Each structure stands twice: as C-alpha cells, then as structure tokens.
Amino acid sequence: MSRSFDLLLVGVMLLNFLVLGTSRIRVCIQAAALQGVLLGLLPLLVHRSFDWRTGLVAAGTLAVKGLVIPSLLLKAMRDVQIRREVEPHLGFVASLFLGGIGTGLALLFAGGLPLAPEHDGSLVVPASLATLLAGFLVLTTRRKAITQVVGYLLLENGVFVFGLLLLEAMPFLVEVGVLLDLFVAVFIMGIVLDHIRAEFSSLDTERLAELKE
Amino acid sequence: MSPAPPVEAALLLAAIALSLASGLPTLVRRDSEGAARLGALLAVGAGLAALAAAILGLAGRTGTVVDAAWPLPFGRLVLAVDPLSAAFLVPVSVVFPLASVYGLGYERGGANAAARRRTIRLFSGALAASIVVVTVARDGVVFLLAWEAMALSAFFLVTVEHEEAGIRRAGWTYLATTHVGTLALVAMVLLLRQRGGGLAWLPLPEGPAGTDAAILLLALVGFGAKAGLAPLHFWLPGAHAGAPSHVSALLSAVMLKTGLYGILRVSGLLPHVPVPLAALVLLAGAVTALLGVALAAGQADVKRVLAYSSVENVGIVAMGIGLALSGRAAGRPEWVLLGVAAAVFHTWVHALFKAALFLGAGSVVHATGTRAVDRLGGLLRRMPATGTAFVAGAAAAAVLPPFGGFAAEWLLYAGLLRAFLDPAHGLLLAPVGVATLALAGALAVTAFVRLAGTVLLGEPRSAAAERAHESPRTMTAPAILAAAAAAAAGLALPFLAPALERVASSWGGGSEARLVPTLAEAAALGPLTALLSSLAACVLVAALLVALAFRRRVIAGRPTWDCGYAAPSATMQYTARSFSTWVAERLAPPLLGVRTSPGRPSGLFPARVGFDSSTPEPVGERLLEPALSRAADRLGRLRRFQHGRLSSYLVVPVATLVVLLLWNALRAFWRLP
C-alpha cells in the first residue's frame, strides 16, 4: 500500500461528495464512472508485481464499472429525457453535510479496528465505509430510478474497496464480486428500468408504492 | 483410501457426464422426436455406465475417483466409491434409463408437450447426475452442493405441470421442506468439521458423545425430510402425485433413497452410536411404515396410493437401518449384517417395483386422463401389458412370495427375530418391529388388492376408462422390465449375498470387519430360496396349464358382475372405498382415517343427496396447515410495515449502520472495554 494508492482512495471519497452535492444526473453518472475507473486501477497497486489474475480483475472492473454501466445509464437518461433530480427527499446541502459526518465517522471507526499490520494506517477501510454510506444516502434520499441506480453503484464500489483487503488472501471472492457487478448491471438496467418505464411511463420510484399488495 | 481402478473412475465420470448431457438434445431442438430419442439413448448410456460402476464397486473394486483442489476457498473435490456408495448407485442406474425411454411415449400429446419435455429431460438429467455425485461425494461441501442441485432439479420436475394451482402448492411445500432439511444438514456438516478437523468425510476418532448424538440427530432431521420419515413425510404425496408419472418413478424409486443413504453414510462415520438414537431410528421407521400403509389404503388417487406406499417402504428400510445401528451400539455384528443387508436389498427391490407401478400408473393416467381410482376399472382387458406389469409390481409391493419384496422383508424379519432371541441381551424393541412389519404387510396386501382390483378388474366406471387403449411399446416395455426384475429379485438374493456382506462390512469405515456369520447362514437363505423357487415353479406350471387348457377354447366376452342381473351397471360394483373401509375407517385412528360428509336422505320422497369422502394428509393438511394459517392471521398486523416505499425501507439499515459505527467510534474514543 503506497502513497499513490491512498491518493486514489482520497479521489474516490471526493467523488462521493460530487454525487451527493449535484442535482444534474449526468454529472452523477460521470462521477460514478470516474470512481469506477479509479477502482479499476486500485488492484494493480495492491500488488507490486503484475500477475494476470489481478490484471483480469482490474480490467473487468474498469470495463464494467467505468464503461458498461455508466454508458447504459447515460443511454437510459437520454431515452427518458430526465436531466435533473428535482425535489429529493433530502436537500443537496443536507446530503453533503450528512456525507461529511459519515466520512468522519468512518475515519474514526477505522482507527479503532484491529487490522492486519500491513493494512494499518491505510485509507482502505474508511474509504470503503464512506462510499458505502454515501451510496446509502443517495439510495434513500433520491426519487429518480436512475439516481438510485447510481446510489447502488456507490454502495457496490464501497464493498469492492473493502474486498481489496482480501485480494491477496482470497482472490476468488473478489473475482466473484466483479462477476456479480456484471450481473447487477444487466439486471438493473435491462429489467427494472424497462419495466418501470413500461408500466408507469415515468422513472419516479415513488410510484412503485402502487405495487404494494 | 487408495485410488480406484481407472475403469471404475472412467465409468463413474461418464455416468455423470452422460446424465447431464441427456437433457441437451431436446434443449437445442425442442420439437424434434430424434432429439428426444438421442436424449433417451444418452440416458441409457449413463445408466449402463453407472450400473457397471456399481457392480464393480459391489465386487470390491473401490477407492478414490477424484481428489483435487478447486477454486472455492473451502473443501476439496473428493469423490470415492465404496460398497455402500455402489449399493445406492443401483437404483438411479436402473430407473433413470427406464424413465427416459418411457418418456418418449409419455411426453407426447397435450398442450405444451414440447416445452414440458424440454424441462423434464433437462432436469431429470441434472437430477440423475446430482444423485450420482451425492452417493460418491466424500467432502462436506461437495455433498451439500450436489444435494442442493438434486433438491432444485426435483423442484422443477415436480412443478412441470405448473398450470395447476395444486401442483404449484405441492412444489412450494416440497421446496420449503427440503430447505429446512438442508439447513439441518449444513449444521451437521459444520459439526462434523468441528469434530474431525476437516470437511473430508473420514471415520471420526473418539470424541465427545454429545456432539456425536447431535450430528446423528441433525442427520435424522435433514435426511429424514428428504426420505419422508414420519412426521416429515407430509410434502411427499402431493409432490409425487403431481409430477409426471415417469418423474414420480424417478423421485419415489431413487431420490427418496438418497436420504436413507445419508443416514447410513453419516452414522457410519461415527465411532459409537448411542443406544437411544438407534432405538429412535427403529421406532421412527416402524411409525412411518404403519402410517404410510394405513394412509395408502384410503387414498382416492392412484398416484397418491403409490406415494404413501413409498412412505411405508422408506419406513421399512429405516427399520433395517435402526437394527444395524442397534447392532453397532450393542456390538453385535450379526444384527449389523442383517440390518444393512435388509435395508440395501429392500432399497433395490422397492426401486424396481415402485418404478413398475408408477410407470404402469402413468400409462393408465395417459390413457384415461384421470387419476381417481373410482373412475377407473376393467383396464386389464384393455391394457394387458401395462396391467400385467402393474399386477406384478403390486404383488411385490404387497410382500407376496415369490416376488422380491418378500425376500427383502425376510432378511429384516430374520434380523429382528435374531436380535430378540439374542442369548446375551436381546433387543427389546425387536418384537415391536416384527409386529409392525407383519401388520404393515397385511395392510399392504389390502391397499394393493384394492388398487389393482379397482383399477384393473371389473367394469369401467367412466367413459374415459371404457375408451382406454394400450400404450405404445416404449411405455409398456420399461414397466414390464422393471416388474420382471422386481419379481426375479427374490430368486437372485443368494447370488447377491456376497455384495450385501461387503456393504455391511464397509459400513463404519472397515472398523466393523469382524463379521462372523455369512448372510446365507444368518438369514437362512437356503430354505428361503427353496421356498421361493418352488413357489415360482408352481406359478409358472399353473400358468402353463391354464394356457394349454384355454388354447383351443373360445372365451366369451361377458361383462364382469354379469351374474343374473337383468341390467348390470358399473355403479353396482364394489367401490375402492367400500373395500378398504375396515382399514381406513375402523382400524386407523381418526386422524389418519377417511373424512366423510354424507348427505342423509330424509322424508318420504327424499331429494338427491351427495356423498363426499376424502383422506387429507394428517400431518400436512390436518395439523400444519391450520396452525400455519392461524399464525399468518396473527402476524397480519406486521403488514403495516410493508408500505411499499423503497427509500424508507433502506433508511432502516442505514440508521442501524450509522448507530453501530457511532457506538464503535465512541467506544474507541473513550477507551471503553
């Protein structure tokens, strides 16, 4: 774990704030895409030496999180003609504030964790928790399905960062995680968005309450 | 364990691969008859390979087939054959090809036939492959994965005809039950790991008796749910009656046995068997046998009769296992030998005759379109080949000599009587077992005379039964083959005895190798064979004489029950219910019996009245369902929390997470413990 590694993690955390603070959906998606690219670079820095399995994980992450899912989201955004998240449940300033508190808590919490010596002092755990919390915040406070998918992506990214701790010990689990991302991409985009649009001719998830029994 | 001979390994892997492949041709070309034939051919190949592997294993050529690391972070891929595995490979290797060939005729016709055939082929191939893996897996994780694959394939097979609400319901009940069982098995695998230090299934060293008892209890719950040991049998009649008939044959004759295999396998790993648990297995077997046969005698649905008969037979096999466990607990190799031999041989014979019965019943259902016993009748004349196979299967199920069922129970009787008469310290439960076996045998005769008599003899009770026609040869041949094998199995017992001895001595990882007597001595196979072969000879000679006597004569076709009535009608015949009244209403306790709602005629000019009778499943429909629906009513208030707002649902985990983080951070900050 080097300085450049931590620097990338700081970038990941800053992008969380960008997603929390903006009302433009395009910016949200682009921020998530950039975060995906950063995550794709991280596995390469865990290992000093390059081996093909890590390379595959990195390439898969980059492609899925950085390219495939964001481009699908952008396409969906163009299709349904939505540009802005209006009237979120929680205002943008308040979201930013809560995100800041969450990041602080994550830093505090990680300080008290009994980690393996080689991970001590690195930003992996706080960055992972902060991203998780930001993802949750977006999921709970936004109305549009597309923004909620972005929130879900942030959540996934948080889990992925945590998985980096395991990359050396259990590469298999991390690889399965990447595959799961691919599945989620297809699932969410293909099925959920299409169905919501077909049934309700709107992507406002508030209307989903009509499905309640 | 030493590596198995390469032939054995190749045969086993070929059986797994061919089973899986047998579903593919119809997956690619669903409307092609040729694809279906290719699939059946692959299934026959898989069956032959598995049978060869089983015979090699029973002949003592055993060992590890595969032992390799795999990418999962836990367990290893370990497959091995020993005589016990080989013994339980036999049912799948025989019934799977028979059912596949039978399907060529059975799966034709009806709406959605091609789509249904695709599902049946794909998942019965997966079922057969996973059953093979279950019997040879020697690692906890491999076993659980194969077990789950088996349970899920069976679910898709049960719900093939999911257009009917009743079948969907039976499918969900099955799925819930099997997963509760799997939960117990996961706990069992973890306990085994804790006890032995690894996931590999090797004989355990001496250890705490409490853990061993817990392992055996969990195995009984988990495997008992799959095998259908009472009171965990309630899913079975619905699932087996609702599936297509050749699938029912596969489920009933093969899949149930994996539960019994599991009990034998896991109890074989333990160094000691607690006496109370051995007695529990014996008692559970006895209760299951009686319950199953008493319910079989009252059912109105042909396939439900057969399903309950499977419950009975599972109970009888469990009694054999209970006897073997008691033998290990008390240190009596003779009981172990007879118990294991009875359990394994009964498993084989049951697989054969239950396959014959389900395939025969399938032809009947296919020809008449109904499963109701009281709408059939007179089918032996209309479907001679199917009828003959059905009668032979029923005779074997009714424990009549010289058929295989009799020889299997002979072994169990011999074991129980020897256990009772043991000079040192007899098994107190043995007389209970003997009495149960005798009573179950008598009730089985009633149940199957009722079934075969009502369905095959007399006059048709409905227009559909009157128009019935014989099935194509692809459907009659497998049924006849299975019935003939079930009939001949009793005579083959002396030749199979060495294999059964090998199974018994391998059970328990070779630590029970001090088996003194041979099976032939212990079970008096000499007199048995003399009895069976003379009876078989008598039957054959009588059949020959009858055939000779009637060769030249013209047989006039008259309706049955034509004796002196001016205008006999089919409704004047005895009904199935009237035949079994004494069992289902007088003898059985009210919980098991028939529930009737007679409308009583009244007044001088009574109006039309109806009469309705049903035999609900005692555990599932009479106990569990009312309790569960009451619980659902009580818990209805919780519905308030299902308001449908996604973001509010998500707030709950976020709030929990934040509170936990805060708590942890503050604890670290104030240096609290």
Interface residues (C-beta under 8 A of the other chain):
Chain A: H89 G102 L105 A106 L108 F109 G111 G112 L129 L132 L133 F136 L137 L139 T140 T141 R142 Q148 M170 F172 L173 T205 E206 L208 A209 E210 L211 K212 E213
Chain B: P71 L72 P73 R639 Q642 H643 G644 R645 L646 S647 S648 L650 V651 P653 V654 L657 V658 L661 L662 N664 A665 R667 A668 F669
